[in-house]
Amino acid sequence: MSTRTERLKPHVPAPKKESLGRAYWYLWTGTCLNRVGQLLPAFFTIYLVHENLATIETAGWIIGAQGAGSIVAALLGGVLSMRFGSRRTIIYSQLTTALFAGALSLSMPVWGLAFVAFLAGCATTIHRPAGTALVAHTVPARERARAYGLLYWASNIGVSAAPLLAGAVMELAPQLMFALNAATSVSYALIATRIPESSFQSDDTGPRKKSWRHSVKKAVTPFVQLPIAPFIFLNFLLAAVYLQCRSALPVDMADHGLSASTVGVALSVNGILVVVLQPFASHFAGSSRLLPKFITASVVIGLGFFLHGFWNSPIGYICSIAVWTLGEVVLAPLGSSLIAIWAGVEEQATHQAAYFFAWNLGVAVSAPVGLWGLEYLGSTIFWSCTCALALIVALGHIVLANFYPYGEPDA
């Protein structure tokens, strides 16, 4: 009887994941290309010093100017995307990046190099909020977390390939590094022209067109608007923890006797794991039940950095890096996904830009604060403090979620 009933029961196929769309995969490809040819600070510094264009000290100021440009671009990209649309912002930012890459290959005074480096850092970063806004406008809501995760994967593929390619190019001729940056930027601009017009229509066209003052006001709004403002602050705090991998962690590893090559091998574990694991994490990501994922990511990142205070051997550092990398993989698609839920259609670009600004500001703040803390607190106490800060972030997400939903079950 039961067998007959089962035969009569209609077969209901499992819901399939929706397509991310052609526009998204153009964006994915362009993002990967952009990161492959990115002007890396380490190789740019080597170029400046070896070509006698700057001393080590003045090279530091030039690289700092490049980073400052990235911070400014995080907000500027949102304003330009809202004014002109994501596609045009991406195209012109990449063409401008190619122009400044060519300018950096020319001989000029240090102040000129610093100014052009600032503009280059700005131009090469403007596309990021435009790209995330494009995802929010074109990808179905339930697939956004997966889309953002795969976009992060594309970025890391490019980041992993960039040092190898830049190193090989510099061996042939140092100035080819700038040619590589320009070529990949122009390629991204050409790819962006293939994005269908219907998928990137700007929200400020026609009768709804607003003034520049309105656009700037929209860019500032996320920093004073609930729940975006506290969410951005929580991400800034977590960025201050995570980005110690670029400053305090290499110094701590060297202080414990690890050679430069060993430090490089250990840190490469992060990029390898992200490239390997991110597609699987993105496959299972969703825009519902985001709160447990934010909590998990914050706790795991904190735990990984906490272990740096106790596992001081090469294997110990590698294991600790693997732990916080797992948290990074979980976290990667979440922020942009939640911003896409909370922000209105017109606000996507500026709110995504504010989220990137928090992480870029974390780059600027984490290095001096982290190095100071490592020197005056010592390794064990310092890494324990980073863990405590990550746990505070997790608690902050719990408190914020009591007032504002973290995801929509039916999205």
PyMOL commands that set and color helices and strands:
alter all, ss='L'
color gray80, all
select helices_A, chain A and resi 2-8+22-36+41-50+56-84+86-104+110-125+127-138+141-172+176-192+197-199+206-208+212-223+228-246+248-255+260-283+290-307+314-331+334-342+348-377+379-401
alter helices_A, ss='H'
color red, helices_A
deselect
rebuild
show_as cartoon
